[in-house]
Amino acid sequence: MEHRITDLSATEKKVEFTFPSAELEAKISETLKTFKKMVRLPGFRPGHVPDSLVRSRFKKEIQEETIEHLMKEHLDALIKEQGWQLVGDPHVDGETIETEKESTVQVHLHLLPSFAAPEVDGLEIKAMDIAVTDEEVQQALENLRRSRASLNTIEGTAGSDHYVLGDLFERSGGDEKEKAFGAKLFQPTRPDAVPELLGKKAGDEVSYVKDYPADDSSEHAGRKVHYRIVVREVKEMLLPPLDDAFAGAISKNKTLAELNTMIAENLRAEKETDRVTKQRADVMDQLLARVDIPIPEPLLESEKRGYLRKLAAQLYTQAVDIQKVDWEKLGKDYEPRAVRNLQSMLLLKKLADTWNIQVTDEELLNHIREDCRRRGQDYTKIMKKYREEDLLDDVRMDLRMSRTWDALFEKIGGAGPKA
């Protein structure tokens, strides 16, 4: 057997295997023996169907299985010899072989790109302030108050701080009949609300028109919709007092001072997470500028499909008609981000390999146990779920990548608190 390798691109190769007739005949004979044991034909005992009849009746199937065996034997050896990492399954072009003469089988392969880990000298980590101000704490506290507020019906007209309970009606395009949606709660000055409600009182009626852009995700895309609201009630928000009773309702047994401290700590943790995310993204941009990482087409398509599946699930929960979504355009728009995500993943794995960053079984289990303790979860149940859903390798990879980020920041010389 001889082979010839042709580079079609940085991540795609064509391999031509040329098999002498003697080798082909020997492999076909082996396949024939397997088929004879399985073939059941009228007039013949199992395993005693003549070879010539089996060959003629199952010629295509015998050839396909013979080629599969040849590829398994020779292609696997070549992949190991070359150190290739396949993406997807090899594609065999043509599956016709002749035993009377030598035959050539062509195989197309998509491979993970081969590249050297870039140097990290000279990389910079931008400093970010994660201090929490008193104003931010008070705003968060005010948001909590509003989440626990009640609405009280009042006499008079709707002001900027009021809410309006009204019956909503809709008529789209040339429709003659209105569609009733029942009672809805509106806030006149909210960004997506109805300013026409300002100054209205119970019993009043307002009408307005909204033009939806052609690329809107709703069923009204590209249409003009007429709305009508009949006001039922005007309401004002009653905020609870800021005292220890309020704090205890938000977080059990907390005083107002303790609640303020807890809010400050939570805000700082959020800022810290944001800091790490932004710094990692910036460092990755610097690294990617130092190395060329071509992405195999099957890997890119898989990344795009995963993104579109998640997006479809989100839109479905929002009652969006997914049949009207231009999925091809969304996939194309996502492509640059998909390429960067894949390049980042491959680069981080390359650094982990270069620096020999590994996660032992003991380290993995200790990590899961500590994570369960921190989250208040049952370790035994979580481990059972991970094993049943085959997720342990994913957890190991996440931990390995996290350690690689830590090592990278330490090498740059600016490692801050870890995420």
C-alpha positions in Angstrom: 0.0 0.0 0.0 1.2 3.5 -0.9 -0.2 6.8 0.0 0.1 10.5 -1.1 -0.9 13.5 1.1 -2.1 16.7 -0.5 -2.7 19.9 1.5 -6.0 21.4 0.5 -5.8 24.1 3.2 -4.3 24.7 6.6 -6.9 22.5 8.1 -7.9 20.2 5.3 -6.0 17.3 3.6 -6.6 14.8 0.9 -5.0 11.3 1.2 -4.8 8.9 -1.7 -4.2 5.3 -0.8 -3.1 3.0 -3.6 -3.7 -0.7 -2.9 -2.1 -3.5 -4.9 -4.5 -6.1 -6.3 -3.2 -8.9 -4.0 -3.9 -6.9 -0.8 -7.4 -6.0 -2.1 -8.2 -9.6 -2.8 -7.0 -10.7 0.6 -9.1 -8.1 2.3 -12.2 -8.9 0.2 -11.8 -12.6 1.0 -11.8 -11.7 4.7 -14.9 -9.6 4.3 -16.6 -12.4 2.3 -16.1 -14.9 5.1 -17.9 -12.5 7.5 -20.8 -12.1 5.0 -21.1 -15.8 4.4 -21.8 -16.4 8.1 -24.6 -13.8 8.1 -26.2 -14.4 4.7 -29.5 -16.4 4.7 -30.7 -17.4 1.2 -33.4 -20.0 0.3 -32.0 -23.4 -0.7 -28.8 -23.0 1.2 -27.7 -23.9 4.7 -26.4 -21.0 6.8 -22.7 -20.5 6.1 -22.8 -22.6 2.9 -23.9 -20.1 0.3 -21.4 -20.2 -2.6 -18.8 -17.5 -2.6 -19.6 -16.4 -6.2 -23.3 -15.9 -5.3 -22.4 -13.9 -2.2 -20.0 -11.8 -4.2 -22.5 -11.0 -6.9 -25.5 -10.5 -4.6 -23.7 -8.2 -2.0 -20.9 -6.7 -4.2 -21.6 -3.1 -3.1 -21.8 -4.0 0.6 -18.7 -6.1 0.5 -16.7 -3.3 -1.2 -17.9 -0.7 1.3 -17.0 -2.9 4.3 -13.6 -3.8 2.8 -12.8 -0.1 2.2 -13.9 0.6 5.8 -11.5 -2.1 7.1 -8.7 -0.8 4.9 -9.2 2.8 6.1 -9.4 1.7 9.7 -6.1 -0.1 9.4 -4.1 2.3 7.2 -5.7 5.7 7.9 -5.6 5.2 11.7 -1.9 4.4 11.4 -1.2 7.4 9.2 -3.1 9.8 11.6 -1.1 8.5 14.5 2.2 8.8 12.6 1.4 12.4 11.5 0.1 13.4 14.9 -3.1 14.8 13.3 -6.2 15.6 15.3 -9.3 15.0 13.3 -12.4 17.2 13.2 -15.4 15.1 12.3 -15.3 11.9 10.4 -13.1 11.3 7.3 -14.9 11.5 4.0 -14.1 8.7 1.5 -14.5 9.8 -2.2 -15.8 6.9 -4.2 -16.0 3.4 -2.9 -15.3 1.3 -5.9 -12.3 -1.0 -5.9 -11.3 -3.7 -8.4 -9.3 -6.7 -7.3 -7.9 -7.4 -10.8 -5.7 -4.3 -10.6 -4.4 -1.8 -8.1 -7.0 0.7 -6.9 -6.9 4.2 -5.4 -9.1 5.4 -2.6 -9.3 9.1 -1.8 -10.0 10.4 1.7 -10.7 14.0 2.8 -9.8 15.0 6.3 -10.5 18.1 8.4 -7.9 18.7 11.1 -7.4 20.9 14.1 -4.8 23.6 13.1 -1.2 23.1 14.0 0.4 26.2 15.5 3.0 27.1 18.1 2.0 28.8 21.4 2.8 32.5 21.1 5.2 34.2 23.5 3.5 36.0 26.4 6.3 38.5 27.0 5.1 42.1 26.6 1.4 41.3 27.2 -0.4 43.9 29.3 -3.3 43.7 31.8 -5.4 46.8 31.9 -6.1 48.0 35.5 -9.8 48.3 36.4 -11.3 49.9 39.5 -13.7 47.6 41.3 -14.3 49.9 44.3 -18.0 50.1 45.3 -19.4 53.6 46.0 -22.0 54.5 48.6 -24.2 55.8 45.7 -24.1 52.3 44.1 -25.1 50.6 47.4 -28.0 53.1 47.9 -29.2 52.6 44.3 -29.2 48.8 44.8 -31.0 49.2 48.1 -33.6 51.4 46.4 -34.1 48.8 43.7 -34.8 46.2 46.5 -37.3 48.6 47.9 -39.1 49.0 44.6 -39.2 45.2 44.2 -41.1 45.0 47.5 -43.3 48.0 46.8 -47.1 47.8 46.5 -49.4 49.7 44.1 -52.3 51.8 45.5 -55.2 53.1 43.4 -55.5 56.8 43.5 -58.0 59.5 42.3 -56.7 61.9 39.7 -54.5 61.8 36.7 -51.4 59.8 35.8 -48.0 61.5 36.5 -44.5 60.4 35.6 -44.2 58.3 38.8 -47.5 56.6 38.4 -48.7 53.4 36.9 -51.8 52.9 34.7 -54.0 49.8 34.6 -55.8 49.7 31.3 -57.4 47.4 28.7 -55.2 47.0 25.6 -56.5 46.6 22.1 -54.5 46.1 18.9 -55.3 46.4 15.2 -52.6 45.6 12.6 -52.3 46.7 9.0 -55.7 46.5 7.2 -57.4 44.4 9.8 -60.9 45.6 10.6 -61.3 44.0 14.0 -59.3 44.7 17.1 -57.6 42.1 19.1 -58.2 42.4 22.9 -55.4 41.6 25.3 -57.2 42.4 28.5 -55.9 44.4 31.4 -52.2 45.5 31.3 -50.1 47.6 33.6 -48.3 50.5 32.0 -45.8 53.1 33.4 -46.0 56.2 31.2 -42.3 57.3 31.4 -40.7 53.9 31.1 -38.5 53.6 28.0 -40.8 51.1 26.3 -44.1 52.5 27.8 -46.8 54.9 26.5 -46.2 58.6 27.1 -49.8 59.3 25.8 -51.0 58.0 29.2 -49.6 61.0 31.1 -52.4 63.2 32.5 -55.1 60.5 31.9 -57.5 59.3 34.5 -59.9 56.4 35.0 -62.3 56.1 32.1 -60.1 58.0 29.6 -58.9 56.4 26.4 -55.7 56.9 24.3 -54.7 55.7 20.8 -51.3 55.5 19.2 -49.5 53.9 16.3 -46.2 52.0 16.3 -44.1 51.3 13.2 -42.1 48.0 13.6 -38.8 47.8 11.7 -38.5 45.0 9.1 -35.9 43.2 11.2 -38.0 43.2 14.3 -38.2 39.7 15.9 -41.9 39.9 16.6 -44.8 38.9 14.4 -45.3 42.6 13.6 -42.0 43.0 11.7 -42.3 45.6 8.9 -45.9 46.5 9.9 -47.8 49.5 11.3 -49.9 48.6 14.4 -52.7 50.7 15.9 -53.1 50.4 19.7 -55.9 51.6 22.0 -55.9 51.7 25.8 -58.9 52.3 28.0 -57.8 53.4 31.4 -59.2 51.5 34.4 -57.2 52.8 37.3 -54.2 55.1 38.1 -51.9 53.7 40.7 -49.0 55.0 42.8 -46.1 53.0 44.2 -45.9 52.7 48.0 -42.3 51.9 49.1 -41.6 50.1 52.3 -39.6 52.1 54.9 -35.8 51.5 55.1 -35.5 49.8 58.5 -34.4 46.6 60.2 -37.8 45.0 59.5 -37.3 45.6 55.7 -33.7 44.2 55.9 -34.9 41.1 57.7 -37.6 40.5 55.0 -34.9 40.7 52.3 -32.3 38.5 54.2 -33.3 36.6 57.2 -32.1 38.0 60.6 -30.2 40.9 58.9 -30.2 44.4 60.2 -30.3 47.4 57.8 -26.5 48.0 58.4 -25.8 44.3 57.7 -27.9 44.4 54.6 -25.9 47.4 53.4 -22.7 45.5 54.0 -24.0 42.4 52.1 -25.0 44.6 49.2 -21.6 46.2 49.0 -19.9 42.7 49.1 -22.2 41.4 46.3 -21.6 44.5 44.1 -17.8 44.1 44.6 -18.1 40.4 43.6 -20.0 41.4 40.5 -17.4 44.0 39.6 -14.6 41.5 40.2 -16.2 39.0 37.9 -16.7 41.7 35.3 -13.1 42.8 35.7 -11.7 39.2 35.2 -14.0 38.7 32.1 -12.8 42.0 30.5 -9.2 41.5 31.4 -9.2 38.0 30.0 -10.9 39.2 26.8 -8.3 41.9 26.4 -5.3 39.6 27.0 -6.8 37.1 24.5 -7.1 39.8 21.9 -3.4 40.5 22.4 -2.5 36.8 22.1 -4.6 36.2 19.0 -2.8 39.1 17.3 0.4 37.1 17.7 -0.7 33.9 16.1 -2.7 32.7 13.1 -5.2 30.0 14.0 -7.3 28.9 11.0 -10.6 27.2 12.0 -11.8 24.0 10.3 -15.1 24.4 8.5 -16.9 21.5 10.4 -15.8 23.0 13.7 -17.1 26.4 12.8 -20.4 25.0 11.5 -20.8 23.1 14.8 -20.2 26.2 16.8 -22.8 28.1 14.8 -25.4 25.3 15.1 -24.9 25.3 18.9 -25.5 29.0 19.1 -28.6 28.9 16.9 -30.1 26.1 18.9 -29.7 28.1 22.2 -31.1 31.2 20.5 -34.1 29.2 19.1 -34.8 27.9 22.6 -34.7 31.5 24.0 -37.0 32.9 21.3 -39.4 30.0 21.8 -39.8 30.9 25.5 -40.5 34.5 24.4 -43.4 33.3 22.1 -41.5 34.4 19.0 -42.6 32.6 15.8 -39.2 30.9 15.0 -40.5 30.0 11.5 -40.2 33.6 10.5 -36.6 34.0 11.8 -33.8 34.4 9.2 -31.6 31.7 10.6 -29.1 31.9 7.8 -28.5 35.6 8.4 -28.2 35.1 12.1 -25.6 32.3 11.6 -23.7 34.5 9.2 -23.8 37.5 11.6 -22.5 35.2 14.5 -19.6 33.8 12.4 -16.9 36.3 13.4 -17.7 35.8 17.1 -17.8 32.0 16.6 -14.3 32.2 15.0 -13.0 34.2 17.9 -14.5 31.8 20.4 -12.9 28.8 18.8 -9.6 30.5 18.3 -9.6 31.4 22.0 -10.4 27.9 23.0 -7.7 26.3 20.8 -5.1 28.9 22.0 -5.9 28.3 25.7 -5.6 24.5 25.2 -2.3 25.0 23.4 -0.9 27.0 26.3 -2.2 24.3 28.8 -0.4 21.7 26.7 2.8 23.8 26.4 2.9 24.5 30.1 1.8 20.9 31.0 -1.2 22.0 33.0 -3.2 18.9 34.0 -6.0 18.1 36.5 -5.7 14.8 38.3 -8.7 12.7 39.4 -8.1 13.6 43.0 -8.0 17.3 42.1 -11.1 17.0 40.1 -13.1 15.4 42.9 -11.8 17.9 45.5 -12.8 20.7 43.2 -16.4 19.3 42.8 -16.6 18.6 46.5 -15.6 22.2 47.4 -17.9 23.7 44.8 -20.8 21.7 46.3 -19.9 22.9 49.8 -19.8 26.5 48.6 -23.2 26.2 46.8 -24.9 24.2 49.5 -25.4 21.2 47.2 -25.3 17.5 47.9 -22.0 16.1 46.6 -23.3 12.6 46.1 -26.2 13.7 44.0 -24.0 16.1 41.9 -21.5 13.3 41.3 -24.3 11.0 40.2 -25.6 13.6 37.8 -22.1 14.2 36.3 -21.5 10.5 35.8 -25.0 9.8 34.3 -24.7 12.8 31.9 -21.0 12.2 31.2 -20.0 15.7 32.3 -16.9 14.9 34.3 -14.6 15.6 31.4 -16.3 18.9 30.8 -15.7 19.9 34.5 -12.1 18.7 34.2 -11.6 20.9 31.1 -13.2 23.9 32.7 -10.8 23.6 35.7 -7.8 23.1 33.4 -8.7 26.2 31.4 -9.1 28.2 34.7 -5.7 27.1 35.9 -4.2 28.1 32.5 -5.7 31.6 32.8 -4.2 31.8 36.3 -0.8 30.7 35.0 -1.0 33.1 32.1 -1.7 36.1 34.4 1.1 35.1 36.7 3.5 34.9 33.8 2.4 38.4 32.6 3.0 39.6 36.2 -0.4 41.1 36.9 -2.5 38.4 38.4 -5.3 39.9 40.5 -8.0 38.1 42.5 -9.1 35.0 40.7 -12.6 34.5 39.3 
